[in-house]
Every structure is written in structure tokens, then in C-alpha cells.
Amino acid sequence: MTGSAGASGSPSPSRPPRTTRRAVLLAGGGLAVGAAGTGAAWALTGSSAAAPDPPAPPAVMPPDDDLMREHGVLKRVLLCYREMTSQVQAGGSLDARHLHDAALVIHDFIEGFHEGLEEGFVFPRLRQARLVSGTVTTLLTQHARGRVLTQFILAHATASGVASARTRGELAAAMQAFVRMYEPHEAREDTVVFPAFRQLLSAQELAGLGQHFAELEHQQFGRDEFTAMVGRVAGIEQALGIYDLTRFTPDVTAYQPPQ
């Protein structure tokens, strides 16, 4: 999962197995049963006065909070895309390794896992409840369009590809289109879709589904992939010179009232 483009080679996309993604999507059909079965121990603390307190369960993040945390990884890749697009538009060069690795984070973690959770668990429940159905349809369309853009970027983010001015321009346009779509996409999910989804679930279901999300991540990646992806994106940010957060702090001297 750590593959990135070499300076002189042609990278190939690192695709998650189809069976894994299919399993994630199909698992959504068992949401109610799985939440009820898995979540009981997490959401209910009922114990008699005479019984000793049970050991505290490990902290599990609610599913919507988990998805929004993963949106943070996406936002940081969008910043990388913005920076690389600006470099190309300013007539600068484009490093195939950085672009390919950024696109792989999108391909492997966002499209190959995060969106599978949304499509397998969140969107079906909202459609069943007839909530924000039009928004869900648009989000699914955007997922599909985003994958087309990602595949284009992965296919052309090569040493020979970025050496061509025409291809650099096409890559910049693809990154710009991806950013333009996903900024409002994730904002709408965070402020409308996920809150509506949370209201549909009981505390027991939320706890059970949060545990299930954590288990799916371990099954697919065998580790805490969120932390791994944050580290990968931080490395790309450092290479691009945008890791330092103070870079984004504006000088407001011109906007202050005269002394």
C-alpha cells in the first residue's frame, strides 16, 4: 500500500481486492442485525447493584465521527492537489512521485475503504428512511466521477507523463476538477448527511456500528490505516512545502485600524 511512482518508472495503481470492497458494500444489508448483536455490550451498562462493575470497554469512535475524521485525510490531499495545480499553472514542474502517492491515498483509503462504508452503511439507511435521497444520489454520482479522475491521474502521473506540458495541464485540470467537486461533497456529508444518519440510529446501533467500522479497517488493512495515511499525507505536504501550518496564517496588518 505504500507504493509510489519512481522517478523513472511507470507506476501502476495499487488496487484493493474487489472482493474486499464488495464485502464492505454487502455488509450494509446486515446493519440492524450487526448493530444489535455487536453493540449491546458497548451501549448498555446495565448491571445490578450487587454485581461488580464490568471492565471498561476500549473507546470506539461513533461511525459518523470516524467518517468525518477520514474526511480530514481527504482535505489534506485536496490541499496537496491545490498546491500542485498552482505550481503547474505558474509554469513550474510537477513531481510524478508526489502526485502519484497523493492519488494512491485517495484510491486506496478514500475510494477503496471510506466510500465503501458510506455506500454500504450510510446511504442505504438514509434511502430506506427516505431522507436526503436526492443528495445521496448526487453523492453516489460524484463518487463514480471521482474514481474516473483518480484513475486518470494514476495513469498519467509518470516521469514521462509530467515531462509533457500538455499532460501536466491535463493533470492539473483533473486535480482542479476533483478539488472543486469534493470540497462541497464532503462539506454536505459532514453537515447534512451524517447528522441525518446519526439521528436514525439508537445509541446501541451507533456503538455497534462504530466497532464494526474499526473491525473492517483492521480486516482490510491489518493496522490503524488512518494513522498510516496521515503520516503518508504529511510526507507529501513536507515535500511540497505546505506542511508548516503557519504558512496559511494571513498577515492582517493592512486590515487593522490605524493606531
VOKENU-179358 format. One record per atom (N, C-alpha, C, CB): x, y, z. Coordinates in steps of 0.1 Angstrom, whole numbers, padded with zeros to 4 digits, always signed. Glycine has a CB too. Example, Ala and Ser with C-alpha at 12.3 -4.5 7.8 and 13.67 -1.06 7.14 Angstrom:
2
+0132-0057+0078
+0123-0045+0078
+0132-0033+0078
+0113-0045+0090
+0128-0022+0071
+0137-0011+0071
+0129+0000+0079
+0141-0006+0057
***
This chain:
259
+0008-0012+0000
+0000+0000+0000
+0008+0013+0000
-0009+0000+0012
+0021+0011+0002
+0030+0023+0003
+0036+0026-0011
+0040+0021+0013
+0032+0019-0021
+0039+0022-0034
+0036+0036-0039
+0034+0012-0044
+0047+0041-0045
+0046+0054-0051
+0054+0054-0064
+0051+0066-0042
+0052+0064-0072
+0059+0063-0085
+0074+0066-0084
+0053+0073-0094
+0082+0059-0091
+0096+0061-0092
+0099+0072-0102
+0104+0049-0096
+0110+0078-0100
+0114+0090-0109
+0115+0086-0123
+0126+0096-0104
+0118+0073-0126
+0120+0069-0140
+0111+0058-0144
+0134+0065-0142
+0102+0053-0136
+0094+0042-0139
+0080+0046-0141
+0094+0031-0129
+0072+0037-0146
+0057+0040-0148
+0050+0032-0137
+0052+0035-0162
+0044+0040-0127
+0037+0033-0116
+0024+0027-0121
+0035+0043-0105
+0020+0017-0113
+0007+0011-0116
-0002+0013-0104
+0008-0003-0120
-0015+0015-0105
-0023+0017-0094
-0023+0005-0085
-0038+0020-0098
-0023+0008-0071
-0024-0003-0062
-0039-0005-0058
-0015+0000-0049
-0046-0014-0064
-0060-0015-0062
-0063-0025-0051
-0067-0020-0075
-0072-0021-0042
-0077-0031-0032
-0085-0042-0039
-0086-0024-0021
-0084-0054-0033
-0092-0066-0040
-0106-0062-0041
-0090-0078-0032
-0112-0066-0052
-0127-0064-0054
-0135-0071-0044
-0131-0068-0068
-0131-0082-0040
-0139-0090-0030
-0140-0082-0017
-0133-0104-0028
-0129-0075-0013
-0130-0068-0001
-0140-0056-0002
-0116-0062+0002
-0139-0049-0013
-0149-0038-0014
-0163-0043-0015
-0146-0029-0027
-0165-0054-0022
-0178-0060-0024
-0183-0064-0010
-0178-0072-0033
-0174-0070-0002
-0178-0075+0011
-0183-0063+0020
-0167-0082+0018
-0176-0052+0019
-0179-0040+0027
-0193-0035+0023
-0169-0029+0025
-0196-0034+0009
-0208-0029+0005
-0220-0039+0009
-0208-0028-0010
-0218-0052+0007
-0228-0061+0011
-0231-0061+0026
-0225-0075+0005
-0221-0058+0033
-0223-0059+0048
-0233-0049+0053
-0209-0056+0055
-0235-0038+0045
-0245-0028+0049
-0259-0034+0050
-0246-0017+0038
-0262-0045+0043
-0275-0051+0044
-0278-0057+0058
-0277-0061+0034
-0267-0060+0066
-0269-0065+0079
-0267-0055+0090
-0259-0077+0081
-0269-0043+0087
-0267-0032+0097
-0274-0034+0110
-0270-0019+0091
-0288-0036+0108
-0296-0037+0120
-0292-0049+0129
-0311-0038+0117
-0290-0060+0122
-0287-0072+0130
-0273-0071+0136
-0287-0085+0121
-0263-0066+0128
-0250-0065+0133
-0249-0055+0145
-0240-0061+0122
-0256-0044+0143
-0255-0034+0154
-0262-0039+0167
-0262-0021+0150
-0273-0046+0165
-0279-0051+0177
-0271-0062+0184
-0293-0057+0174
-0264-0070+0176
-0257-0081+0182
-0243-0076+0187
-0254-0092+0172
-0236-0068+0180
-0223-0063+0184
-0224-0052+0194
-0215-0059+0172
-0234-0044+0193
-0234-0031+0201
-0239-0033+0215
-0242-0021+0194
-0246-0044+0218
-0252-0045+0231
-0242-0042+0243
-0258-0058+0233
-0230-0048+0242
-0221-0047+0252
-0215-0033+0253
-0210-0057+0251
-0216-0026+0242
-0210-0012+0241
-0219-0001+0245
-0205-0010+0227
-0232-0003+0243
-0241+0008+0246
-0248+0006+0259
-0251+0009+0235
-0249-0006+0264
-0256-0008+0276
-0247-0011+0288
-0266-0020+0274
-0249-0005+0299
-0240-0007+0310
-0248-0013+0322
-0234+0006+0315
-0260-0018+0319
-0269-0023+0330
-0262-0034+0338
-0281-0028+0324
-0261-0032+0351
-0256-0042+0360
-0263-0040+0373
-0240-0041+0361
-0265-0050+0380
-0272-0049+0393
-0262-0043+0403
-0276-0063+0398
-0268-0038+0414
-0261-0031+0424
-0251-0041+0431
-0270-0025+0435
-0254-0054+0431
-0246-0063+0438
-0234-0068+0429
-0254-0075+0443
-0236-0067+0416
-0226-0072+0407
-0214-0062+0406
-0232-0075+0393
-0202-0067+0405
-0191-0058+0403
-0192-0051+0389
-0177-0066+0404
-0186-0039+0389
-0186-0031+0376
-0178-0039+0366
-0180-0017+0378
-0183-0040+0354
-0176-0047+0343
-0164-0039+0339
-0185-0050+0331
-0154-0045+0333
-0142-0036+0328
-0147-0027+0318
-0131-0045+0323
-0141-0015+0318
-0145-0005+0308
-0141-0010+0294
-0138+0009+0311
-0150-0009+0284
-0146-0013+0270
-0136-0003+0264
-0158-0015+0262
-0128-0007+0255
-0120+0003+0248
-0128+0013+0241
-0110-0004+0238
-0123+0025+0240
-0130+0036+0233
-0132+0033+0218
-0123+0049+0235
-0144+0034+0213
-0147+0032+0199
-0154+0045+0194
-0156+0019+0197
-0149+0050+0183
-0154+0062+0178
-0167+0060+0171
-0144+0068+0168
-0177+0068+0173
-0190+0067+0166
-0188+0067+0151
-0200+0078+0170
-0196+0060+0143
-0193+0059+0129
-0193+0072+0121
-0204+0050+0123
-0202+0081+0125
-0201+0094+0118
-0189+0102+0121
-0214+0102+0121
-0185+0102+0134
-0172+0108+0137
-0160+0102+0130
-0170+0108+0153
-0160+0089+0129
-0150+0082+0122
-0149+0086+0107
-0152+0067+0123
-0160+0087+0101
-0161+0091+0087
-0156+0106+0085
-0175+0090+0081
-0160+0115+0095
-0156+0129+0094
-0141+0130+0096
-0163+0137+0104
-0135+0121+0105
-0121+0121+0107
-0113+0117+0094
-0117+0111+0119
-0119+0107+0087
-0113+0103+0075
-0114+0114+0064
-0120+0091+0069
-0125+0123+0065
-0126+0134+0057
-0114+0144+0059
-0139+0142+0059
-0108+0144+0071
-0097+0152+0073
-0085+0148+0065
-0093+0152+0088
-0083+0135+0063
-0073+0130+0054
-0075+0135+0040
-0072+0114+0054
-0088+0134+0035
-0092+0138+0022
-0089+0153+0020
-0106+0135+0019
-0092+0161+0030
-0090+0176+0029
-0075+0179+0027
-0095+0183+0042
-0067+0171+0034
-0052+0174+0033
-0047+0170+0019
-0045+0166+0044
-0053+0159+0013
-0049+0156+0000
-0053+0167-0010
-0054+0142-0004
-0065+0172-0008
-0070+0183-0016
-0061+0195-0016
-0085+0187-0012
-0055+0198-0004
-0046+0209-0003
-0033+0206-0011
-0042+0211+0012
-0029+0193-0011
-0018+0189-0019
-0021+0191-0034
-0014+0174-0016
-0033+0187-0038
-0037+0188-0052
-0037+0203-0055
-0051+0182-0054
-0042+0211-0047
-0043+0226-0049
-0029+0231-0052
-0049+0233-0037
-0019+0227-0043
-0006+0232-0044
+0001+0228-0057
+0003+0228-0032
-0001+0215-0061
+0005+0210-0073
-0002+0217-0085
+0003+0195-0074
-0015+0219-0085
-0021+0226-0096
-0016+0240-0097
-0037+0227-0093
-0014+0247-0086
-0008+0261-0087
+0006+0261-0093
-0008+0267-0073
+0014+0251-0089
+0027+0250-0095
+0027+0249-0110
+0035+0238-0089
+0018+0240-0115
+0017+0238-0129
+0012+0251-0136
+0008+0226-0133
+0002+0257-0130
-0004+0269-0136
+0006+0281-0136
-0017+0273-0129
+0015+0280-0127
+0026+0291-0127
+0037+0287-0136
+0031+0292-0112
+0036+0276-0143
+0047+0273-0152
+0058+0264-0147
+0053+0285-0158
+0055+0259-0135
+0065+0251-0128
+0064+0236-0132
+0064+0252-0113
+0073+0228-0126
+0073+0214-0128
+0063+0207-0119
+0087+0208-0127
+0062+0194-0122
+0053+0185-0114
+0061+0172-0111
+0040+0182-0121
+0062+0169-0098
+0069+0157-0094
+0059+0145-0095
+0074+0158-0080
+0062+0135-0103
+0053+0124-0105
+0051+0116-0092
+0058+0115-0116
+0062+0115-0085
+0061+0107-0072
+0051+0112-0063
+0075+0106-0066
+0052+0126-0061
+0043+0132-0051
+0028+0131-0055
+0047+0146-0049
+0026+0133-0068
+0012+0133-0074
+0007+0119-0073
+0012+0138-0088
+0015+0109-0077
+0010+0095-0077
+0007+0090-0063
+0021+0086-0084
+0016+0094-0053
+0013+0090-0040
+0001+0096-0034
+0025+0093-0031
-0001+0109-0037
-0014+0115-0032
-0026+0109-0038
-0013+0130-0036
-0025+0105-0051
-0037+0099-0058
-0039+0085-0052
-0035+0098-0073
-0028+0078-0048
-0029+0065-0042
-0036+0065-0028
-0016+0058-0041
-0034+0076-0021
-0041+0078-0008
-0056+0079-0011
-0036+0090-0001
-0060+0086-0021
-0074+0087-0025
-0079+0074-0029
-0076+0098-0036
-0072+0067-0038
-0076+0054-0044
-0077+0044-0033
-0066+0050-0055
-0067+0042-0025
-0067+0031-0015
-0076+0033-0003
-0053+0028-0011
-0075+0045+0003
-0081+0048+0015
-0095+0054+0014
-0073+0056+0024
-0096+0065+0006
-0109+0072+0004
-0119+0064-0005
-0107+0086-0001
-0114+0061-0017
-0123+0054-0026
-0124+0039-0023
-0119+0056-0040
-0113+0033-0019
-0113+0018-0016
-0119+0014-0003
-0100+0013-0018
-0120+0024+0007
-0125+0020+0020
-0135+0030+0025
-0113+0020+0030
-0132+0042+0027
-0141+0052+0032
-0154+0053+0025
-0134+0066+0032
-0153+0054+0011
-0166+0055+0004
-0173+0042+0004
-0163+0058-0011
-0167+0030+0006
-0174+0018+0007
-0182+0018+0020
-0163+0006+0008
-0177+0024+0031
-0185+0025+0043
-0198+0033+0041
-0177+0031+0055
-0196+0044+0034
-0207+0053+0031
-0218+0046+0022
-0203+0066+0024
-0213+0039+0012
-0222+0033+0002
-0228+0020+0008
-0215+0030-0011
-0221+0014+0017
-0226+0001+0023
-0235+0003+0035
-0215-0008+0026
-0233+0014+0043
-0240+0015+0055
-0248+0028+0057
-0230+0015+0066
-0242+0039+0052
-0249+0052+0055
-0260+0055+0044
-0239+0064+0054
-0256+0054+0031
-0266+0058+0021
-0278+0049+0021
-0259+0058+0008
-0277+0035+0022
-0288+0027+0022
-0298+0030+0033
-0284+0012+0022
-0293+0033+0045
-0302+0036+0056
-0309+0049+0054
-0293+0037+0069
-0303+0059+0048
-0310+0071+0045
-0320+0069+0035
-0300+0082+0041
-0317+0062+0025
-0327+0059+0014
-0339+0051+0020
-0321+0051+0002
-0336+0042+0029
-0347+0034+0035
-0357+0043+0042
-0342+0023+0044
-0351+0053+0049
-0359+0063+0057
-0364+0074+0048
-0350+0068+0068
-0361+0074+0035
-0365+0085+0026
-0360+0099+0031
-0380+0085+0024
-0347+0099+0035
-0341+0112+0039
-0330+0116+0029
-0336+0111+0053
-0330+0128+0026
-0319+0134+0017
-0316+0125+0005
-0307+0137+0025
-0327+0119-0001
-0325+0109-0012
-0318+0116-0024
-0338+0103-0016
-0322+0128-0028
-0316+0134-0039
-0301+0137-0037
-0324+0147-0042
-0298+0141-0024
-0284+0144-0021
-0276+0131-0022
-0283+0150-0007
-0281+0120-0017
-0274+0107-0018
-0272+0103-0032
-0283+0096-0010
-0282+0105-0041
-0280+0102-0055
-0268+0110-0061
-0293+0104-0063
-0268+0122-0058
-0257+0131-0063
-0243+0127-0057
-0260+0146-0059
-0243+0123-0045
-0230+0119-0038
-0225+0106-0045
-0232+0117-0023
-0234+0097-0048
-0230+0084-0055
-0225+0087-0069
-0242+0075-0056
-0231+0097-0076
-0226+0101-0089
-0212+0107-0088
-0236+0111-0096
-0210+0115-0078
-0197+0121-0076
-0187+0111-0072
-0198+0132-0065
-0190+0101-0064
-0181+0090-0061
-0176+0084-0074
-0187+0079-0052
-0185+0081-0083
-0181+0075-0096
-0173+0084-0104
-0194+0070-0103
-0176+0097-0105
-0168+0106-0113
-0155+0108-0107
-0176+0120-0114
-0154+0108-0094
-0141+0110-0087
-0132+0098-0090
-0143+0111-0072
-0137+0086-0091
-0129+0074-0094
-0123+0075-0108
-0136+0061-0093
-0131+0081-0117
-0126+0083-0131
-0114+0093-0131
-0137+0088-0140
-0115+0104-0123
-0104+0113-0123
-0092+0107-0116
-0109+0126-0115
-0094+0099-0106
-0083+0093-0099
-0075+0083-0108
-0088+0086-0086
-0083+0075-0115
-0077+0066-0125
-0069+0074-0135
-0087+0057-0131
-0074+0085-0140
-0067+0093-0150
-0054+0098-0144
-0075+0105-0155
-0054+0103-0132
-0042+0109-0125
-0032+0097-0123
-0046+0115-0111
-0036+0086-0118
-0027+0075-0116
-0020+0070-0129
-0034+0063-0109
-0028+0070-0139
-0023+0065-0152
-0013+0075-0158
-0034+0063-0162
-0014+0088-0156
-0005+0098-0162
+0005+0104-0153
-0014+0109-0168
+0004+0101-0140
+0014+0106-0131
+0027+0098-0131
+0009+0106-0116
+0034+0099-0143
+0046+0091-0145
+0057+0101-0149
+0044+0081-0156
+0069+0097-0149
+0080+0106-0152
+0079+0111-0166
+0094+0099-0151
+0075+0102-0176
+0073+0106-0189
+0060+0115-0191
+0072+0094-0199
+0050+0112-0183
+0038+0120-0184
+0040+0134-0179
+0027+0113-0175
+0046+0136-0168
+0048+0150-0163
+0058+0158-0171
+0052+0150-0148
+0066+0151-0179
+0076+0158-0188
+0069+0165-0200
+0086+0148-0193
+0056+0161-0202
+0049+0167-0213
+0041+0179-0208
+0040+0157-0220
+0042+0190-0214
+0035+0202-0210
+0020+0200-0211
+0039+0215-0218
+0016+0193-0222
+0002+0190-0224
-0004+0181-0213
-0001+0184-0237
+0004+0171-0209
-0001+0161-0199
-0001+0168-0185
+0008+0149-0198
+0009+0177-0183
+0008+0184-0170
-0004+0193-0169
+0021+0193-0169
-0008+0199-0180
-0020+0207-0180
-0032+0198-0178
-0021+0214-0193
-0033+0187-0184
-0044+0178-0182
-0045+0173-0167
-0043+0166-0191
-0033+0170-0161
-0033+0165-0147
-0037+0176-0138
-0019+0160-0144
-0033+0189-0141
-0037+0200-0133
-0052+0202-0134
-0030+0213-0137
-0058+0200-0146
-0072+0202-0147
-0080+0191-0140
-0076+0202-0162
-0075+0179-0140
-0081+0168-0133
-0081+0170-0118
-0074+0154-0137
-0069+0174-0113
-0068+0177-0099
-0078+0189-0095
-0054+0181-0095
-0079+0199-0103
-0087+0210-0100
-0102+0206-0100
-0085+0221-0111
-0106+0197-0110
-0120+0192-0110
-0123+0184-0098
-0122+0184-0123
-0113+0176-0093
-0115+0167-0082
-0117+0176-0069
-0103+0158-0080
-0109+0186-0068
-0110+0195-0056
-0123+0202-0056
-0098+0205-0056
-0127+0208-0068
-0139+0215-0069
-0151+0207-0065
-0141+0221-0083
-0151+0194-0068
-0162+0185-0065
-0162+0181-0051
-0162+0173-0074
-0150+0177-0046
-0150+0171-0032
-0151+0181-0021
-0138+0163-0031
-0147+0193-0023
-0149+0203-0012
-0163+0204-0008
-0143+0217-0016
-0173+0207-0017
-0187+0208-0013
-0192+0194-0010
-0195+0214-0024
-0187+0183-0016
-0192+0170-0014
-0190+0166+0001
-0184+0160-0023
-0178+0168+0006
-0176+0164+0020
-0182+0173+0030
-0161+0162+0023
-0183+0186+0026
-0190+0196+0034
-0205+0192+0036
-0188+0210+0029
-0211+0188+0025
-0225+0184+0026
-0227+0171+0034
-0231+0182+0012
-0218+0162+0033
-0219+0150+0041
-0217+0153+0056
-0208+0140+0036
-0207+0161+0059
-0205+0164+0073
-0216+0172+0080
-0192+0172+0074
-0223+0181+0072
-0233+0190+0078
-0247+0185+0076
-0231+0203+0073
-0250+0176+0066
-0263+0172+0064
-0265+0157+0064
-0268+0177+0050
-0257+0150+0057
-0259+0136+0055
-0256+0128+0068
-0250+0130+0044
-0244+0130+0074
-0240+0123+0086
-0249+0127+0098
-0226+0126+0090
-0253+0139+0100
-0262+0142+0111
-0276+0135+0109
-0264+0157+0113
-0281+0135+0097
-0293+0128+0095
-0292+0113+0097
-0298+0130+0080
-0281+0107+0093
-0278+0093+0096
-0277+0090+0111
-0265+0089+0089
-0271+0099+0118
-0269+0097+0133
-0283+0097+0140
-0260+0107+0139
-0292+0105+0135
-0305+0106+0142
-0313+0093+0139
-0313+0118+0136
-0310+0085+0129
-0317+0073+0126
-0313+0061+0135
-0315+0069+0112
-0301+0062+0142
-0296+0051+0149
-0297+0053+0164
-0281+0049+0146
-0300+0042+0171
-0300+0042+0185
-0286+0043+0191
-0308+0030+0191
-0284+0046+0203
-0271+0045+0209
-0265+0032+0208
-0272+0049+0224
-0273+0021+0209
-0268+0008+0207
-0263+0005+0193
-0279-0002+0211
-0270+0010+0183
-0266+0008+0170
-0254+0016+0166
-0277+0012+0160
-0253+0028+0171
-0241+0036+0169
-0229+0030+0175
-0243+0050+0175
-0230+0024+0187
-0218+0018+0193
-0214+0005+0185
-0221+0014+0207
-0224-0003+0181
-0221-0015+0174
-0215-0012+0160
-0233-0023+0172
-0220-0002+0154
-0215+0002+0140
-0201+0008+0141
-0225+0011+0133
-0199+0016+0151
-0185+0021+0153
-0175+0010+0155
-0185+0030+0165
-0179+0000+0163
-0170-0012+0165
-0168-0019+0151
-0176-0021+0175
-0179-0021+0144
-0178-0028+0131
-0169-0021+0121
-0192-0030+0125
-0170-0007+0121
-0161+0000+0112
-0146-0002+0116
-0164+0015+0113
-0143-0002+0129
-0130-0004+0133
-0125-0018+0129
-0128-0003+0148
-0134-0028+0130
-0130-0042+0126
-0128-0043+0111
-0141-0052+0131
-0136-0036+0103
-0135-0037+0089
-0121-0030+0085
-0146-0029+0082
-0118-0020+0091
-0105-0013+0088
-0093-0023+0091
-0103+0000+0096
-0094-0030+0102
-0084-0039+0106
-0083-0051+0096
-0085-0045+0120
-0095-0056+0092
-0096-0067+0083
-0090-0063+0069
-0110-0072+0081
-0093-0051+0065
-0088-0047+0051
-0073-0043+0051
-0096-0036+0046
-0069-0037+0062
-0055-0032+0062
-0046-0038+0072
-0055-0017+0064
-0051-0045+0082
-0043-0051+0092
-0036-0042+0101
-0033-0060+0085
-0041-0029+0102
-0034-0020+0111
-0043-0007+0112
-0020-0016+0106
-0039+0003+0120
-0046+0015+0121
-0042+0023+0108
-0042+0023+0134
-0051+0022+0098
-0048+0028+0085
-0049+0043+0085
-0056+0022+0074
-0058+0048+0094
-0059+0063+0095
-0046+0069+0098
-0070+0066+0105
-0040+0064+0109
-0027+0070+0113
-0016+0068+0102
-0022+0063+0126
-0016+0057+0096
-0007+0055+0085
-0009+0065+0073
-0008+0040+0079
-0022+0067+0070
-0024+0076+0059
-0021+0091+0063
-0039+0075+0055
-0024+0095+0075
-0020+0108+0080
-0005+0110+0078
-0024+0110+0095
+0003+0100+0082
+0017+0100+0080
+0022+0102+0065
+0024+0088+0086
+0015+0094+0057
+0018+0095+0042
+0015+0109+0037
+0011+0084+0035
+0004+0114+0041
+0000+0127+0035
+0009+0138+0041
-0015+0131+0039
+0013+0137+0054
+0023+0146+0059
+0036+0147+0052
+0025+0143+0074
+0040+0135+0047
+0052+0134+0040
+0051+0141+0026
+0056+0120+0037
+0040+0140+0020
+0037+0147+0007
+0037+0162+0010
+0024+0142+0000
+0030+0166+0020
+0029+0180+0024
+0043+0186+0026
+0021+0183+0036
+0052+0179+0033
+0065+0183+0036
+0073+0185+0023
+0073+0174+0045
+0072+0175+0014
+0079+0176+0001
+0074+0188-0007
+0077+0163-0007
+0061+0192-0006
+0056+0203-0014
+0058+0216-0007
+0041+0201-0016
+0063+0216+0006
+0065+0228+0013
+0052+0234+0019
+0071+0238+0005
+0042+0226+0022
+0030+0231+0028
+0026+0225+0041
+0018+0230+0018
+0036+0218+0047
+0033+0211+0060
+0032+0221+0071
+0044+0201+0063
+0040+0231+0071
+0040+0241+0082
+0027+0249+0082
+0052+0251+0081
+0019+0247+0093
+0006+0253+0093
+0007+0268+0093
-0001+0249+0106
+0018+0274+0098
+0019+0289+0098
+0019+0295+0084
+0031+0293+0106
+0022+0286+0074
+0022+0291+0060
+0008+0297+0056
+0026+0280+0051
-0002+0292+0063
-0016+0295+0059
-0022+0307+0068
-0025+0283+0060
-0014+0312+0077
-0018+0323+0085
-0016+0336+0078
-0010+0323+0099
-0027+0344+0076
-0026+0356+0068
-0020+0368+0076
-0039+0361+0063
-0013+0377+0069
-0009+0389+0075
-0021+0399+0075
+0004+0395+0068
-0026+0403+0086
-0038+0412+0087
-0034+0426+0090
-0047+0406+0097
-0021+0430+0088
-0017+0443+0092
-0025+0454+0084
-0003+0445+0089
-0027+0451+0071
-0034+0461+0063
-0049+0462+0066
-0033+0457+0048
-0054+0453+0074
-0069+0453+0077
-0071+0459+0092
-0074+0439+0076
-0060+0462+0099
-0062+0467+0112
-0064+0482+0112
-0050+0463+0121
-0072+0487+0122
-0074+0502+0122
-0061+0509+0126
-0085+0505+0132
-0059+0520+0121
-0047+0528+0124
-0046+0531+0139
-0046+0541+0116
-0034+0531+0144
-0032+0533+0158
-0034+0548+0161
-0018+0528+0163
***
